[in-house]
Amino acid sequence: MNNIELKQVKTGGCCVPATKTNTDVVKSTNKELPIAIIGAGPVGLAAAAHLAKIGVRFILLESGESVGSNILNWGHVRLFSPWQYNIDKIAKKTLEKHGWNAPDQEQLPLGSELVNEYMKPLANLPEIKPYLLLNTKVVSISKKGLDKMKDANREKSSFILYLEQNGMTKRVEARAVIDATGTWSQPNPINADSVWTKEERELKQHIYYGIPDINGEHKERYKGKRVAVVGGGHSAINTILELSQLNDEVEITWIIRKRSVEDAYGGEEKDALEARGALGSRIHQLVDAGKVKVFTPFLIQQLIKINDEIGIIGQSGGREITLSPVDEIIANTGSRPDFSYLREIRLSIDTATESVEALAPLIDPNLHSCGTVRPHGEEVLRQPEKDFYIVGMKSYGRAPTFLMATGYEQVRSIVAHLTGDFESAKKVELDLPETGVCSINLTSPNSTPSCCDTEASKC
């Protein structure tokens, strides 16, 4: 089978796509090979900007039609962190070199503004655009000529990435891989046991995973309906607040696994991010006003179809309860990483959080009562497979406390290490706002205060 390869051309120190060849892999030493970045979200683009700055060859692979394609799925949602926490420092300097004017650092951007005003201009720079491949899905990664069990010469062997592009399978060789694919496209199921059931899959036309555009394109879907929102994080709160703007034309049920609804309110006025704290305060007021029916703790066990309605069966307080049928369900139950294409890569993944194993003790919500994580870099994120890294939201696995600024520091440290600046790689610094949750007790005396359930790219 012919393979389309990514030929390296010495222009700006990077690499450019080549035409179809009959060679399996371009012959090259590892140092001449590009660093492959998977995922053109904010963290993947930041990695590209850092590599471009020092003239190191790279290729940026994105499965979507645009950079930030996952963010555009919630482009109507306003972030609760201002621009100052959402822009990588090196990316900003590179943009400004080309005449870009940064947005007001104190303003809160919409998801679509993050993409259109920052990520797309960055992706279109001459330092990055020639080396970005859209509509390119990585379906497998291995070591050149080796399966997972082979040790001989493994550390010196390059990586082979198998790509699906335009209906064809292509191969590209890389000396290092930075996986910044995130978790947004892998939502968790509604089932409290976190397993996909036949019934949930069959009812998918009545279930929306994520944050629908309730006041825009999805308005008619929910207007005049009985809607159940499942989840206790900020995505669920955003969803409920938008549904409430439909006034009496929607009946809202909120299903939460937390011990009490107060756990979902977060730090409120004690949160260093005013907008994040305001979300908790607004939903608090809405619940107190009786505008939302709250069931907590409620563990969903089964969904059943009743004519055109959905029946929800679960447990609360050790008793089985069947809720009143609803017309629609909006699932804000978090997401999980996809490791399916990494079967031939040696990974160290935490068994509970599915995060990078060394990172787990810093972020496990079973161990920590707040969303603030101390800075970490290459040393924490390195995998048993030399020069392979998982970064960004995916590095946190199922843990919900990732912040974009954390991802920017991750890739800064990793790029420094990969390019021989080991001293800089070890110096990790990060200034993040406090959630406010740690300073107050929102739960019962015998329980641990809940974390700020922030979604990665919306913080």
C-alpha positions in Angstrom: 0.0 0.0 0.0 1.3 3.4 -0.8 1.7 5.8 2.1 1.5 9.6 2.2 4.4 10.7 4.3 5.3 14.0 5.9 8.5 15.1 4.3 10.8 17.4 6.3 11.8 20.5 4.4 14.2 23.0 6.1 12.0 26.0 6.1 11.8 27.8 9.4 13.1 24.7 11.2 9.8 22.8 10.8 8.3 20.4 8.4 5.8 20.5 5.6 3.4 18.0 4.1 4.7 16.2 1.1 3.0 14.5 -1.8 2.3 10.8 -2.0 5.3 8.6 -2.1 6.0 4.9 -2.4 8.3 4.9 0.6 7.0 3.6 3.9 8.8 6.2 6.0 11.2 9.0 5.1 14.7 8.0 6.0 16.1 10.3 8.7 17.9 10.3 11.9 15.8 11.0 15.0 17.2 14.5 15.5 16.1 15.5 12.0 12.5 14.2 12.6 9.7 16.4 13.7 8.0 16.4 17.1 4.4 15.4 16.6 1.7 17.3 18.5 -1.7 15.6 18.5 -4.7 18.0 19.0 -4.9 21.6 17.9 -6.7 22.9 21.0 -5.2 25.7 23.1 -2.5 23.5 24.7 -1.5 21.8 21.4 -1.2 25.2 19.7 0.9 26.4 22.7 3.3 23.5 22.2 3.6 24.4 18.5 4.3 28.1 19.4 7.1 27.1 21.8 8.7 24.8 19.3 8.4 27.3 16.5 10.0 30.0 18.6 13.2 28.0 18.9 13.1 26.6 15.4 12.5 23.0 16.2 10.6 20.9 13.6 7.1 19.9 14.5 3.8 18.8 12.9 0.4 19.6 14.5 -2.3 17.0 13.8 -6.0 17.9 14.3 -8.9 15.5 13.6 -11.5 18.4 13.3 -12.1 20.8 10.5 -10.7 23.7 12.5 -8.4 24.4 15.4 -10.3 24.4 18.6 -13.0 22.2 17.1 -14.1 20.8 20.5 -14.3 24.3 22.0 -16.6 25.4 19.1 -19.1 22.8 20.3 -19.6 25.1 23.4 -18.7 28.3 21.7 -21.8 30.0 23.1 -20.6 29.5 26.6 -18.7 32.3 28.4 -15.6 31.3 30.3 -15.4 32.3 33.9 -11.6 33.0 33.7 -10.5 36.3 31.9 -8.2 36.4 28.9 -5.1 36.7 31.1 -5.4 33.1 32.1 -6.3 31.8 28.6 -3.4 33.0 26.5 0.0 31.3 26.4 2.9 33.7 27.0 5.0 32.6 24.1 2.0 32.4 21.8 1.1 35.9 22.7 4.6 37.2 21.9 4.6 35.4 18.6 1.2 36.9 17.7 2.2 40.4 18.7 5.3 40.1 16.5 2.9 39.9 13.6 0.8 42.9 14.7 -1.9 41.1 16.7 -3.6 43.1 19.4 -4.5 41.1 22.5 -8.0 41.3 23.9 -8.7 43.1 27.1 -7.0 40.9 29.7 -9.8 41.4 32.2 -12.7 40.4 29.9 -14.3 37.0 29.9 -14.4 35.5 26.4 -16.9 33.2 24.9 -15.6 29.8 23.7 -16.1 31.0 20.1 -14.1 34.2 20.9 -11.3 32.1 22.3 -11.1 30.3 19.0 -11.7 33.1 16.6 -9.7 35.9 18.3 -6.8 33.9 19.7 -6.5 30.3 18.4 -7.2 30.8 14.7 -4.9 33.9 14.4 -2.2 31.8 16.1 -2.7 28.8 13.8 -2.6 31.1 10.7 0.9 32.5 11.6 3.6 31.5 9.1 5.5 29.8 11.9 2.6 27.3 12.4 0.2 27.2 9.5 2.4 25.2 7.1 2.8 22.5 9.6 -0.8 22.1 10.7 -2.9 19.2 9.2 -6.6 19.4 9.8 -9.1 16.6 9.2 -6.3 14.2 10.2 -7.1 11.6 12.8 -4.4 9.6 14.6 -5.6 6.1 14.8 -2.5 4.4 16.2 1.1 5.1 17.4 3.9 2.6 17.8 7.7 2.5 17.9 9.3 2.0 14.5 9.6 -1.7 13.8 8.8 -2.7 17.4 5.8 -4.0 19.2 5.0 -3.1 22.8 6.9 -6.0 24.2 10.2 -5.4 22.5 13.0 -3.8 24.6 15.9 -3.9 22.2 17.0 -0.4 21.1 13.5 0.9 22.1 14.6 4.3 23.6 16.5 5.1 20.4 13.7 4.1 18.1 11.5 6.8 16.6 7.7 6.9 16.7 5.4 5.9 13.8 2.0 7.6 13.8 -0.8 6.1 11.7 -3.1 8.8 10.3 -6.5 8.7 8.6 -6.8 11.5 6.1 -9.1 11.8 3.1 -10.1 8.2 3.3 -6.5 6.9 3.3 -4.1 5.6 5.9 -0.8 7.5 6.1 2.3 7.1 8.2 4.5 9.7 9.7 7.7 9.3 11.7 8.5 11.5 14.7 11.2 11.7 17.3 8.8 12.7 20.1 5.0 12.8 20.6 2.9 15.3 22.7 -0.6 14.1 23.1 -2.9 17.1 23.7 -6.2 15.5 22.4 -8.2 16.3 25.5 -11.3 14.4 26.6 -14.3 16.5 25.4 -15.3 14.0 22.7 -15.4 11.1 25.2 -18.4 11.9 27.5 -19.2 9.8 30.5 -22.5 8.0 30.6 -25.4 9.0 32.8 -25.4 5.7 34.5 -24.1 6.1 38.1 -21.9 3.0 37.7 -20.3 4.8 34.7 -21.1 2.1 32.2 -22.9 2.5 28.8 -26.2 0.6 28.7 -28.2 -0.4 25.7 -31.1 1.7 26.9 -28.9 4.9 27.2 -27.6 4.4 23.7 -31.0 3.8 22.3 -32.3 7.0 23.8 -29.4 9.1 22.5 -31.8 11.2 20.3 -33.3 12.5 23.6 -29.9 13.0 25.4 -27.5 15.9 24.8 -23.9 15.4 26.1 -22.4 18.8 26.8 -23.8 22.3 26.9 -26.5 22.9 24.3 -27.1 26.4 22.8 -30.4 26.8 24.6 -30.9 30.4 23.7 -29.8 29.8 20.2 -30.0 26.9 17.8 -31.3 24.4 20.4 -34.0 26.7 21.9 -37.0 24.9 20.2 -35.7 21.5 21.4 -36.2 22.5 25.1 -38.9 25.1 25.0 -42.1 23.8 26.7 -40.3 20.6 27.7 -39.5 18.8 30.9 -35.8 18.6 31.0 -33.5 16.7 33.4 -29.9 18.0 33.8 -27.5 15.4 35.2 -24.2 16.5 36.8 -22.9 18.7 39.6 -20.2 20.8 38.0 -20.1 24.2 36.2 -21.3 22.8 32.9 -24.5 21.6 34.6 -24.9 25.0 36.3 -24.4 26.8 33.0 -27.0 24.6 31.4 -29.6 25.1 34.2 -29.1 28.9 34.2 -29.7 29.0 30.4 -32.8 26.8 30.7 -34.2 29.1 33.4 -34.1 31.9 30.9 -36.9 30.2 29.0 -39.0 31.1 32.1 -42.1 28.9 32.7 -41.7 27.3 29.3 -39.5 24.6 30.7 -39.6 22.4 33.8 -36.1 21.7 35.2 -35.0 18.7 37.2 -31.5 18.6 38.5 -30.0 15.2 39.3 -26.7 15.2 41.3 -24.6 12.5 42.8 -23.1 14.9 45.4 -24.3 14.5 49.0 -26.1 17.8 49.0 -26.9 20.5 46.5 -24.8 22.9 48.6 -21.7 21.0 47.4 -22.4 22.2 43.9 -22.3 25.9 44.7 -18.5 26.1 45.1 -16.8 29.0 46.8 -19.4 31.6 45.6 -18.2 35.1 46.9 -15.0 33.5 48.2 -13.9 32.4 44.7 -11.0 34.5 43.3 -12.6 34.3 39.9 -15.7 36.5 40.3 -17.5 34.9 37.4 -17.0 31.4 38.6 -18.2 32.3 42.1 -21.2 34.1 40.6 -22.3 30.9 38.9 -22.6 29.2 42.3 -24.5 32.2 43.7 -27.0 32.3 40.8 -27.8 28.6 40.9 -28.1 28.8 44.7 -30.7 31.6 44.3 -32.6 29.6 41.6 -32.8 26.5 43.8 -33.9 28.5 46.8 -36.6 30.1 44.7 -38.0 26.7 43.8 -37.4 27.1 40.1 -35.4 23.8 40.0 -36.4 20.4 41.3 -33.3 18.9 42.9 -32.6 15.2 43.5 -29.4 14.6 45.5 -27.7 12.3 46.1 -29.4 10.4 43.3 -27.7 7.6 41.5 -29.2 6.8 38.1 -29.4 3.0 37.5 -31.7 2.7 34.5 -33.4 4.7 31.7 -36.6 3.4 30.2 -38.6 4.7 27.3 -42.3 5.5 28.0 -43.9 6.4 24.7 -42.0 9.6 23.8 -40.9 10.2 27.3 -37.9 9.0 29.4 -38.3 7.3 32.8 -35.4 7.6 35.2 -34.9 5.0 37.9 -32.2 5.3 40.5 -31.3 5.1 44.2 -31.3 7.7 46.9 -30.6 7.0 50.5 -30.7 3.3 49.9 -34.2 3.4 48.3 -35.1 2.8 44.7 -36.9 5.8 43.3 -38.6 6.4 39.9 -38.7 10.1 38.9 -41.5 11.7 36.9 -40.9 11.2 33.2 -39.0 13.8 31.2 -38.9 14.8 27.6 -35.1 15.5 27.3 -31.9 14.8 29.3 -28.8 17.0 29.2 -25.8 15.1 30.5 -23.0 17.1 32.1 -21.3 14.1 33.7 -17.7 14.9 32.7 -15.5 13.0 30.2 -12.8 10.5 30.0 -9.5 10.0 28.0 -9.2 7.9 24.9 -6.3 5.5 25.1 -7.5 3.2 22.2 -4.8 4.4 19.7 -2.0 4.1 22.3 -2.1 0.3 22.7 1.5 -0.1 21.4 2.8 2.7 23.7 4.1 2.0 27.2 2.0 4.2 29.5 1.8 4.8 33.2 -1.8 5.7 34.0 -3.4 6.0 37.4 -6.0 3.3 37.9 -8.5 5.6 39.6 -8.3 8.9 37.8 -7.0 7.7 34.5 -4.6 10.6 34.7 -0.8 10.5 34.2 0.1 8.3 37.2 2.6 10.6 38.8 0.1 13.5 38.6 -2.7 11.6 40.3 -1.7 12.4 43.9 -1.9 16.1 43.1 -5.4 16.1 41.6 -7.4 13.1 42.9 -10.7 14.5 44.2 -10.8 11.7 46.7 -7.7 13.2 48.3 -8.0 16.9 47.8 -10.6 19.4 48.9 -9.9 22.2 46.4 -9.3 22.7 42.7 -5.9 24.4 43.0 -2.9 22.2 41.9 0.7 23.1 42.5 2.8 23.6 39.3 4.1 20.5 37.6 6.1 19.9 34.4 8.0 17.4 32.4 9.4 15.3 35.3 5.8 14.6 36.5 4.4 14.1 33.0 7.0 11.8 31.5 5.9 8.3 30.5 7.8 5.0 30.5 7.9 5.4 26.7 10.8 7.9 26.4 9.8 11.2 24.7 6.1 10.5 24.8 3.9 12.9 26.8 0.2 13.3 27.6 -0.6 16.9 28.4 -3.6 19.2 28.9 -7.0 18.0 29.9 -6.1 14.4 29.0 -3.2 14.4 31.5 -5.8 14.9 34.2 -7.8 11.8 33.0 -11.3 11.9 34.6 -10.3 14.5 37.2 -12.3 17.7 36.6 -9.9 20.4 37.8 -7.7 21.2 34.8 -7.0 24.8 33.8 -5.6 26.0 30.5 -2.8 27.9 32.2 -1.7 24.6 33.7 -1.5 23.1 30.3 0.6 26.0 29.0 3.2 25.5 31.8 3.2 21.7 31.1 4.2 22.1 27.4 6.7 24.9 28.2 8.5 22.5 30.5 8.3 19.6 28.1 9.5 21.5 25.1 12.5 22.8 27.2 13.4 19.2 28.1 13.0 17.8 24.6 15.3 20.5 23.3 18.0 20.1 25.9 17.2 23.0 28.3 16.9 20.7 31.3 17.4 23.5 33.9 14.4 25.5 32.5 12.3 22.3 32.3 12.7 21.8 36.0 11.7 25.3 36.9 7.9 25.3 36.9 5.9 28.2 38.1 2.2 28.9 37.8 -0.1 31.7 39.2 -3.7 30.5 39.4 -6.7 31.9 41.2 -8.0 30.1 44.3 -11.4 28.4 44.0 -12.4 29.6 47.5 -13.8 26.1 48.3 -10.9 25.2 50.6 -11.7 27.9 53.1 -15.3 26.9 53.8 -17.0 23.7 54.9 -19.8 22.9 52.5 -20.3 19.3 53.5 -21.1 17.3 56.6 -18.5 17.2 59.4 -17.4 13.6 58.4 -17.0 14.3 54.7 -14.3 16.0 52.5 -15.2 19.4 51.0 -15.9 19.0 47.3 -13.6 20.1 44.5 -14.3 22.9 42.1 -15.7 20.8 39.2 -14.2 22.9 36.5 -14.1 21.6 32.9 -10.7 21.8 31.4 -11.0 24.2 28.5 -13.6 26.4 30.2 -11.4 27.6 33.1 
